[in-house]
Amino acid sequence: MDIEPEPSLLAMYLRYRRETLGITQEEIARRMFVSLSLYRKLESGERALTPERLEDWCVATEAPMWMLEKMVTLAVPKIMTIARGAWPPELRQEDLDHLRALQYPAYFHRFPEYEVLAANEAATAAFPWLAPAGAGAERPVNVIEQMLTVPEMRELLVNWDTIAHRLVFGLRVLSPGIIAPERLAQIIETCSVNPEFERMWNTPMEEYCSTTPWCRSVIPNPARSCPSPCARTTRPSLRTAPTSCSCSRRARPAPPLSTLSRSTDPPRGGGPMVSGESRPAPEQPMLGMFMRYRREHLGLTQDDVARRMFVSLSLYRKLENGERPMSPERLADWSRAMDAPAWLLRKMASLALPMASAVEAGVWPPALRAEDIEHLEALPFPAFYHRTPEYEILAANQAAREAFPWLLPTHADAERPANVIEQMMTEPIAREVLINWELIVHRLLFILRVNAPGTVAPERLAQILETCRVNPEFERFWTTDLSEEQFNDSLVLVRDPETGGQMALTMRSYNAWHPDNCPYQLFMLTPRADPAPSVSAPIRATSAG
């Protein structure tokens, strides 16, 4: 069943943010350059919040990223249903292998209610109260319920109050319109036995994204507890074996994209926001381009799509031609009518609301904190921080530096960062080391071609394309599309240049949800047992130990 937009919830967040800042409706209206009457209608839910109004409001109230993303999911509700997960969880063996490869506690959660879908061995050992329930259980174990009802959690977590408050606050502000009301009621009823719950539920938390968990010394440090953590798990070794261990969120088959794939010139579009620049404007012509792309892929006429959206043919033509702005409601109607894949819906939402995509673009030199680097170095297998979709290399851990020396980040004082796509296309060793190099590079260029417009600065995109054109394969990769199976295949086959041996790895990319001020995407590689492509049917499992 489709989820309808929630104008009343949108209005609630407008009021919540204004009251948090302690300012009047008149002040917000003045900042947004709208009449007081109009703002009152927006806050009461009597008038729809357009993408332009939403961005004006974000600038006026300096809304944090988590709140902007929440409001976007309410305005375009199909987005929030993409990464929900199911119970029992449908996890593939490669998912469990990936989780198991991490030597520190790690989980797969269903968000924002924090249901525990799977946990690795380190997590189960450190936090036995958060072990996932069996697949036959009626409902999953819930982190928030356990945090509020298990006394040992308060003893273990020195800053328990802050962590629990953040979880409860996140549940309160993010759950409306996402979590089934009956499940939310169960969680609240369970947590209410703790006398602290009422305070946490009713108290705003300004520093929502600024704290990190702090545990007492119950989690073994692999660097101390075992002489060689790498002896327990095989780390990729492409040249020489590492001598030390630095331990510490679907695409469909598509025809040529009529505008982007018939030309190798960089598409037009605004670049990411940086300090001192004006806000990027919604890219209505590009929205229309992607609408036309999807329609042509399905073999439909404009009249067919208009009937599916329950709008006039005249209005649909104006939307596809970029002559009429795409409201959140229209985007939701279009996504349902066209069964838009997740990547396309996200791209269109980022064009309609460019501020959302600009925040995730990252900056150069990268603004990385010590805790970001510590997190990266704690991973025992190759891992990078990337700026996407152009795949600039912001940082790499020791395992990545040893395994892929041709993908090292440049110094912060360099004119521009090292780029994965450029290196893949110009370094001969890339093709020698990566057995399935062709598919990997094709996928990178497909992502760049589809997601760069409106996100990557045109001059930077032009640089990447110019560098890649020295490879004779570039034109074919840039002008052809990928099947759904190819796009979602996470297999990376690596050849040892010295021994000729083959190693199968699983590739994963993660965008940080919390904290939400991480200007990068985490890219990881972990060993996998099965070297077959990764589009096999999912399995139901909750343990990665």
C-alpha positions as CSV (number, residue, x, y, z in Angstrom):
1,M,0.0,0.0,0.0
2,D,1.4,3.4,-1.0
3,I,2.2,5.9,1.8
4,E,0.6,9.3,1.2
5,P,2.4,12.6,1.9
6,E,2.0,13.9,5.5
7,P,1.4,17.7,5.3
8,S,0.4,17.8,8.9
9,L,3.7,16.2,9.9
10,L,5.6,18.6,7.7
11,A,3.8,21.5,9.5
12,M,4.7,19.9,12.8
13,Y,8.4,20.0,12.0
14,L,8.1,23.7,10.9
15,R,6.6,24.5,14.2
16,Y,9.1,22.3,16.1
17,R,12.1,24.0,14.6
18,R,10.7,27.5,15.1
19,E,10.0,26.8,18.8
20,T,13.4,25.3,19.2
21,L,15.0,28.5,17.9
22,G,12.7,30.6,20.1
23,I,11.5,32.8,17.3
24,T,8.0,34.0,16.1
25,Q,6.1,33.1,13.0
26,E,6.6,36.7,11.8
27,E,10.4,36.4,12.1
28,I,10.4,33.2,10.0
29,A,8.1,34.7,7.4
30,R,10.5,37.7,7.2
31,R,13.5,35.4,6.7
32,M,11.7,33.5,4.0
33,F,10.5,36.6,2.3
34,V,6.9,35.5,2.4
35,S,3.8,37.0,4.0
36,L,2.9,36.1,7.6
37,S,-0.4,34.8,6.3
38,L,1.3,32.4,3.9
39,Y,3.7,31.1,6.6
40,R,0.9,30.5,9.0
41,K,-0.8,28.4,6.4
42,L,2.4,26.4,5.8
43,E,2.9,25.8,9.5
44,S,-0.8,24.8,10.0
45,G,-0.7,22.4,7.0
46,E,-3.2,24.4,5.0
47,R,-0.8,25.1,2.2
48,A,1.6,22.5,0.5
49,L,5.3,22.9,1.1
50,T,6.9,23.1,-2.3
51,P,10.6,22.3,-2.8
52,E,11.4,26.0,-3.2
53,R,9.6,26.9,0.0
54,L,11.2,24.0,1.8
55,E,14.7,25.3,0.8
56,D,13.8,28.8,1.8
57,W,12.7,27.5,5.1
58,C,15.9,25.5,5.5
59,V,18.0,28.6,4.9
60,A,15.9,30.7,7.2
61,T,16.1,28.3,10.1
62,E,19.5,26.7,9.5
63,A,17.8,23.3,9.7
64,P,20.1,20.4,10.5
65,M,20.6,17.8,7.8
66,W,18.7,15.1,9.7
67,M,15.6,17.3,9.8
68,L,15.8,18.3,6.2
69,E,16.1,14.6,5.2
70,K,13.1,13.8,7.4
71,M,11.0,16.5,5.8
72,V,12.0,15.4,2.3
73,T,10.8,11.8,3.2
74,L,7.5,13.2,4.3
75,A,7.1,15.3,1.2
76,V,8.2,12.5,-1.1
77,P,7.2,9.4,1.0
78,K,8.4,6.7,-1.4
79,I,12.0,7.7,-0.6
80,M,11.6,6.6,3.0
81,T,10.3,3.1,2.1
82,I,13.5,2.1,0.1
83,A,15.8,1.2,2.9
84,R,13.4,0.0,5.5
85,G,14.4,-3.7,5.8
86,A,12.0,-6.5,6.6
87,W,11.3,-8.9,9.5
88,P,12.6,-11.6,9.4
89,P,15.4,-9.9,7.6
90,E,16.2,-11.0,4.0
91,L,20.0,-11.0,4.2
92,R,22.3,-12.6,1.6
93,Q,25.3,-14.6,2.6
94,E,27.6,-11.8,1.4
95,D,25.8,-9.5,3.8
96,L,26.6,-11.8,6.7
97,D,30.2,-12.3,5.4
98,H,30.7,-8.6,5.3
99,L,29.4,-8.1,8.8
100,R,31.5,-11.0,10.1
101,A,34.7,-9.6,8.6
102,L,34.5,-6.6,10.9
103,Q,36.5,-7.2,14.1
104,Y,34.7,-4.6,16.2
105,P,31.0,-4.6,17.2
106,A,28.8,-4.1,14.1
107,Y,25.0,-4.5,13.4
108,F,22.5,-4.3,10.7
109,H,19.6,-2.2,12.0
110,R,16.1,-1.3,10.8
111,F,16.0,2.4,11.1
112,P,14.8,4.7,12.8
113,E,13.3,2.3,15.4
114,Y,16.6,0.5,15.7
115,E,15.4,-3.1,15.3
116,V,18.4,-5.5,15.4
117,L,18.5,-7.5,12.2
118,A,21.9,-9.0,12.5
119,A,25.1,-8.7,14.6
120,N,28.6,-9.9,14.3
121,E,30.5,-12.0,16.8
122,A,32.2,-9.0,18.4
123,A,28.9,-7.3,18.9
124,T,27.2,-10.4,20.4
125,A,30.2,-10.9,22.8
126,A,30.3,-7.2,23.9
127,F,26.6,-6.5,24.1
128,P,24.7,-9.8,24.7
129,W,21.5,-7.9,25.4
130,L,21.5,-6.6,21.8
131,A,21.8,-10.0,20.1
132,P,19.3,-10.4,17.3
133,A,16.2,-12.5,17.8
134,G,15.8,-15.8,15.9
135,A,14.0,-15.7,12.6
136,G,11.0,-17.4,14.1
137,A,10.5,-14.7,16.7
138,E,7.3,-12.6,16.5
139,R,9.3,-9.3,16.4
140,P,13.0,-8.3,16.5
141,V,15.1,-7.2,19.4
142,N,15.0,-3.4,19.7
143,V,18.0,-1.3,20.7
144,I,15.9,1.4,22.3
145,E,13.8,-1.0,24.3
146,Q,16.9,-2.8,25.6
147,M,18.7,0.5,26.3
148,L,15.8,1.6,28.5
149,T,15.0,-1.7,30.3
150,V,18.3,-3.6,30.7
151,P,20.2,-2.3,33.8
152,E,23.5,-3.7,32.5
153,M,23.4,-1.2,29.6
154,R,23.5,1.7,32.0
155,E,26.4,0.2,33.8
156,L,28.3,-0.5,30.7
157,L,27.8,2.8,28.9
158,V,29.4,5.7,30.8
159,N,27.4,8.3,28.8
160,W,24.3,6.2,28.7
161,D,22.0,9.2,29.3
162,T,23.2,10.9,26.2
163,I,23.1,7.8,24.0
164,A,19.6,6.8,25.2
165,H,18.4,10.4,24.9
166,R,19.6,10.5,21.3
167,L,17.9,7.2,20.4
168,V,14.6,8.3,22.0
169,F,14.8,11.7,20.4
170,G,15.6,10.1,17.0
171,L,12.6,7.8,17.4
172,R,10.3,10.7,18.3
173,V,11.2,13.0,15.4
174,L,11.9,10.4,12.7
175,S,9.2,7.8,13.3
176,P,6.0,9.6,12.2
177,G,4.9,8.4,8.8
178,I,7.5,5.6,8.7
179,I,7.0,3.2,11.6
180,A,3.8,1.3,11.9
181,P,1.8,3.0,14.7
182,E,1.2,-0.3,16.5
183,R,4.9,-1.1,16.5
184,L,5.7,2.4,17.7
185,A,3.1,2.0,20.5
186,Q,4.8,-1.2,21.6
187,I,8.2,0.4,21.8
188,I,6.9,3.4,23.8
189,E,5.0,1.2,26.2
190,T,8.0,-1.0,26.8
191,C,10.3,2.1,27.4
192,S,7.8,3.8,29.6
193,V,8.7,1.5,32.5
194,N,11.9,3.6,32.8
195,P,11.2,6.8,34.7
196,E,13.8,8.6,32.5
197,F,11.8,8.0,29.3
198,E,9.3,10.8,29.8
199,R,12.0,13.3,30.1
200,M,14.0,12.0,27.1
201,W,10.9,11.9,25.0
202,N,9.8,15.4,25.8
203,T,13.1,17.2,25.8
204,P,14.6,18.4,22.4
205,M,18.2,17.5,21.8
206,E,20.2,20.2,20.0
207,E,23.4,18.2,19.9
208,Y,21.8,15.3,18.2
209,C,24.8,14.4,16.0
210,S,27.7,15.5,18.2
211,T,28.4,12.6,20.5
212,T,29.9,9.2,20.3
213,P,29.4,6.1,22.5
214,W,31.8,5.6,25.3
215,C,32.0,2.2,26.9
216,R,33.8,0.9,29.9
217,S,36.6,-1.5,29.1
218,V,34.6,-4.5,28.2
219,I,35.3,-4.5,24.4
220,P,38.6,-6.2,23.7
221,N,41.1,-4.1,21.8
222,P,42.3,-6.4,18.9
223,A,45.6,-4.6,18.9
224,R,46.2,-5.8,22.5
225,S,44.1,-8.9,22.9
226,C,45.8,-10.8,20.0
227,P,49.3,-10.4,18.7
228,S,48.1,-10.5,15.1
229,P,44.4,-9.8,14.4
230,C,45.1,-10.3,10.8
231,A,45.9,-14.0,11.5
232,R,42.2,-14.5,12.3
233,T,41.0,-12.9,9.1
234,T,42.7,-12.9,5.8
235,R,43.4,-9.4,4.5
236,P,44.0,-8.8,0.8
237,S,47.7,-9.0,0.0
238,L,48.5,-7.9,-3.6
239,R,52.2,-7.2,-3.3
240,T,53.6,-8.1,0.1
241,A,51.8,-9.4,3.2
242,P,51.1,-6.5,5.7
243,T,53.5,-6.6,8.6
244,S,51.3,-4.7,11.0
245,C,47.6,-4.2,11.6
246,S,46.3,-0.7,12.3
247,C,43.4,-1.9,14.4
248,S,41.9,0.7,16.7
249,R,22.3,3.3,2.1
250,R,18.2,-0.6,-7.6
251,A,18.8,0.3,-11.1
252,R,16.9,-1.3,-14.0
253,P,18.1,-2.2,-17.5
254,A,17.9,1.1,-19.4
255,P,18.1,2.3,-23.0
256,P,20.6,5.0,-23.9
257,L,20.0,8.1,-21.8
258,S,18.8,10.5,-24.6
259,T,20.6,13.5,-23.4
260,L,23.5,12.3,-21.5
261,S,24.6,9.1,-23.3
262,R,24.6,10.5,-26.8
263,S,27.2,13.1,-26.0
264,T,30.5,12.9,-24.1
265,D,30.3,16.6,-23.2
266,P,29.8,17.1,-19.5
267,P,26.2,17.7,-18.6
268,R,25.2,21.1,-17.3
269,G,24.4,21.6,-13.7
270,G,25.3,23.4,-10.5
271,G,28.2,22.1,-8.4
272,P,28.1,21.4,-4.7
273,M,27.6,24.2,-2.2
274,V,30.6,25.6,-0.5
275,S,30.9,28.4,1.9
276,G,30.2,31.8,0.4
277,E,28.3,30.4,-2.7
278,S,24.6,31.0,-3.3
279,R,22.3,28.1,-3.0
280,P,22.0,25.8,-6.0
281,A,18.7,26.2,-7.9
282,P,16.4,23.3,-8.6
283,E,17.2,21.8,-12.0
284,Q,13.8,21.6,-13.6
285,P,15.1,20.8,-17.2
286,M,17.1,17.9,-15.7
287,L,14.1,16.6,-13.8
288,G,12.2,16.6,-17.1
289,M,15.2,14.8,-18.8
290,F,15.0,12.0,-16.3
291,M,11.3,11.8,-16.6
292,R,11.7,11.4,-20.4
293,Y,14.4,8.8,-19.9
294,R,12.2,6.7,-17.7
295,R,9.2,7.0,-20.0
296,E,11.2,6.0,-23.0
297,H,12.7,3.1,-21.1
298,L,9.2,1.8,-20.4
299,G,8.1,2.4,-23.9
300,L,5.2,4.7,-22.9
301,T,3.8,7.8,-24.5
302,Q,3.3,11.1,-22.6
303,D,-0.4,10.4,-22.7
304,D,0.1,7.0,-21.0
305,V,2.1,8.6,-18.1
306,A,-0.4,11.5,-17.7
307,R,-3.2,9.0,-17.3
308,R,-1.2,7.0,-14.7
309,M,-0.5,10.2,-12.8
310,F,-4.2,11.4,-13.1
311,V,-3.1,14.7,-14.6
312,S,-3.8,16.4,-18.0
313,L,-1.6,15.7,-20.9
314,S,-0.9,19.4,-21.1
315,L,0.4,19.5,-17.5
316,Y,2.5,16.4,-18.0
317,R,4.2,17.8,-21.1
318,K,5.0,21.0,-19.2
319,L,6.6,18.9,-16.4
320,E,8.7,16.9,-18.8
321,N,9.7,20.0,-20.7
322,G,10.8,21.7,-17.4
323,E,8.2,24.4,-17.9
324,R,6.4,23.6,-14.6
325,P,8.1,23.0,-11.3
326,M,8.0,19.4,-9.9
327,S,6.3,19.5,-6.5
328,P,6.9,16.8,-3.9
329,E,3.4,15.5,-4.5
330,R,3.9,15.4,-8.3
331,L,7.2,13.6,-7.8
332,A,5.5,11.0,-5.6
333,D,2.7,10.5,-8.1
334,W,5.3,10.2,-10.9
335,S,7.4,7.6,-9.0
336,R,4.3,5.4,-8.3
337,A,3.1,5.7,-11.9
338,M,6.6,4.8,-13.3
339,D,7.7,2.3,-10.6
340,A,10.9,4.4,-10.5
341,P,14.0,2.6,-9.2
342,A,15.6,3.9,-6.0
343,W,18.6,5.4,-7.6
344,L,16.5,7.4,-10.1
345,L,14.1,8.6,-7.4
346,R,17.0,9.8,-5.2
347,K,18.5,11.6,-8.1
348,M,15.3,13.4,-9.0
349,A,14.7,14.3,-5.4
350,S,18.3,15.8,-5.2
351,L,17.6,17.9,-8.3
352,A,14.2,19.1,-7.0
353,L,15.9,19.8,-3.6
354,P,19.6,20.5,-4.4
355,M,20.4,21.5,-0.9
356,A,20.0,17.8,0.2
357,S,22.5,16.5,-2.3
358,A,24.9,19.4,-1.9
359,V,25.5,18.6,1.8
360,E,26.7,15.1,1.0
361,A,29.0,16.2,-1.8
362,G,32.0,16.9,0.5
363,V,34.7,19.4,0.2
364,W,38.4,19.5,-0.8
365,P,40.6,19.5,1.1
366,P,38.4,17.1,3.2
367,A,37.2,18.3,6.6
368,L,38.0,15.0,8.3
369,R,38.2,14.7,12.1
370,A,40.5,12.5,14.2
371,E,37.5,10.2,15.0
372,D,36.8,9.8,11.2
373,I,40.4,8.7,10.6
374,E,40.4,6.4,13.7
375,H,37.2,4.8,12.4
376,L,38.7,4.2,9.0
377,E,42.0,2.8,10.3
378,A,40.1,0.4,12.7
379,L,38.7,-1.5,9.7
380,P,41.0,-4.5,8.9
381,F,40.3,-4.6,5.2
382,P,40.7,-2.0,2.5
383,A,38.4,1.0,3.1
384,F,38.2,4.5,1.7
385,Y,36.4,7.8,2.2
386,H,35.1,9.0,-1.1
387,R,33.3,12.1,-2.4
388,T,30.5,10.8,-4.6
389,P,29.3,10.6,-7.4
390,E,32.7,11.6,-8.9
391,Y,34.6,9.3,-6.5
392,E,37.3,11.6,-5.3
393,I,39.6,9.9,-2.8
394,L,39.5,11.7,0.5
395,A,41.2,9.1,2.7
396,A,42.4,5.5,2.7
397,N,43.2,3.2,5.6
398,Q,46.4,1.2,5.9
399,A,44.9,-2.0,4.3
400,A,43.8,0.0,1.3
401,R,47.2,1.8,1.0
402,E,48.9,-1.6,0.9
403,A,46.5,-3.3,-1.4
404,F,45.9,-0.5,-3.9
405,P,48.8,1.9,-3.8
406,W,47.6,3.5,-7.1
407,L,44.4,4.7,-5.3
408,L,46.2,6.7,-2.6
409,P,44.7,10.1,-1.7
410,T,46.7,13.2,-2.6
411,H,48.1,15.7,0.0
412,A,45.6,18.2,1.3
413,D,47.5,21.0,-0.3
414,A,47.1,19.5,-3.8
415,E,45.1,21.4,-6.3
416,R,42.6,18.6,-6.6
417,P,42.1,15.2,-5.1
418,A,43.0,11.8,-6.6
419,N,40.0,10.3,-8.4
420,V,39.0,6.6,-8.5
421,I,37.6,6.8,-12.0
422,E,40.6,8.6,-13.5
423,Q,43.0,6.1,-11.9
424,M,41.0,3.1,-13.0
425,M,41.0,4.4,-16.6
426,T,44.7,5.5,-16.8
427,E,46.7,3.2,-14.5
428,P,47.6,-0.1,-16.3
429,I,48.0,-1.9,-13.0
430,A,44.2,-1.4,-12.3
431,R,43.4,-3.7,-15.2
432,E,46.0,-6.2,-14.1
433,V,44.9,-6.4,-10.5
434,L,41.1,-6.3,-11.0
435,I,39.9,-9.3,-12.9
436,N,36.4,-7.9,-13.5
437,W,37.9,-4.4,-14.2
438,E,35.5,-3.8,-17.1
439,L,32.3,-4.2,-15.1
440,I,33.7,-2.1,-12.2
441,V,34.8,0.8,-14.4
442,H,31.6,0.7,-16.4
443,R,29.6,0.9,-13.2
444,L,31.6,3.9,-12.0
445,L,31.2,5.8,-15.2
446,F,27.4,4.9,-15.3
447,I,27.0,6.4,-11.8
448,L,29.0,9.5,-12.8
449,R,27.0,10.0,-15.9
450,V,23.6,9.6,-14.2
451,N,24.3,11.4,-10.9
452,A,26.8,14.1,-11.8
453,P,24.3,16.6,-13.4
454,G,23.4,19.2,-10.8
455,T,25.8,17.7,-8.2
456,V,29.4,17.8,-9.6
457,A,30.9,21.2,-10.6
458,P,30.9,21.3,-14.4
459,E,34.6,22.2,-14.6
460,R,35.5,19.2,-12.4
461,L,33.4,16.9,-14.4
462,A,35.1,18.1,-17.6
463,Q,38.5,17.4,-16.0
464,I,37.5,13.8,-15.2
465,L,36.1,13.1,-18.6
466,E,39.1,14.7,-20.4
467,T,41.5,12.5,-18.3
468,C,39.4,9.3,-19.0
469,R,39.2,9.9,-22.7
470,V,42.8,8.7,-23.2
471,N,41.5,5.2,-22.6
472,P,40.0,3.9,-25.9
473,E,37.3,2.1,-23.8
474,F,35.9,5.3,-22.5
475,E,33.4,6.1,-25.3
476,R,31.8,2.6,-25.0
477,F,31.5,2.8,-21.3
478,W,30.1,6.3,-21.3
479,T,27.5,5.7,-23.9
480,T,26.1,2.4,-22.8
481,D,23.9,1.4,-19.9
482,L,24.0,-1.3,-17.3
483,S,21.5,-4.0,-16.5
484,E,20.0,-4.2,-13.0
485,E,22.1,-7.3,-12.3
486,Q,25.3,-5.5,-13.4
487,F,24.6,-2.4,-11.4
488,N,23.9,-4.3,-8.1
489,D,26.7,-6.8,-8.5
490,S,29.1,-6.3,-5.5
491,L,31.7,-8.8,-6.5
492,V,35.3,-7.6,-6.9
493,L,37.8,-10.1,-8.2
494,V,41.4,-9.3,-7.4
495,R,44.5,-10.9,-8.8
496,D,47.8,-11.0,-6.9
497,P,50.4,-9.5,-9.4
498,E,53.1,-11.7,-8.0
499,T,51.4,-15.1,-7.5
500,G,48.6,-14.8,-10.0
501,G,46.2,-16.1,-7.3
502,Q,42.6,-14.8,-7.3
503,M,40.7,-13.3,-4.3
504,A,37.0,-12.6,-4.2
505,L,35.9,-9.5,-2.3
506,T,32.5,-8.0,-1.5
507,M,32.1,-4.2,-2.1
508,R,29.9,-2.0,0.0
509,S,29.4,1.8,0.1
510,Y,27.8,3.5,3.0
511,N,26.5,7.0,3.6
512,A,26.7,8.1,7.2
513,W,23.3,8.6,8.8
514,H,24.6,9.3,12.2
515,P,26.4,11.5,12.8
516,D,25.0,13.4,9.7
517,N,27.9,15.8,9.4
518,C,30.2,13.3,7.7
519,P,31.2,14.8,4.2
520,Y,32.1,11.5,2.7
521,Q,30.9,8.0,1.6
522,L,32.6,5.0,3.3
523,F,33.7,2.4,0.7
524,M,34.7,-1.1,2.0
525,L,36.0,-4.4,0.7
526,T,35.7,-7.6,2.6
527,P,36.5,-11.3,1.7
528,R,33.7,-13.5,0.4
529,A,33.6,-17.2,0.2
530,D,31.6,-17.5,-3.1
531,P,33.2,-15.8,-6.1
532,A,29.9,-15.9,-8.0
533,P,28.1,-12.6,-8.9
534,S,26.1,-11.2,-6.0
535,V,22.5,-11.1,-7.3
536,S,21.6,-14.4,-5.7
537,A,18.4,-14.8,-3.7
538,P,18.5,-13.5,-0.2
539,I,18.6,-15.8,2.8
540,R,16.8,-15.3,6.1
541,A,19.3,-15.1,8.9
542,T,20.1,-12.9,12.0
543,S,23.5,-14.1,13.1
544,A,26.8,-13.3,11.6
545,G,28.9,-14.8,14.3
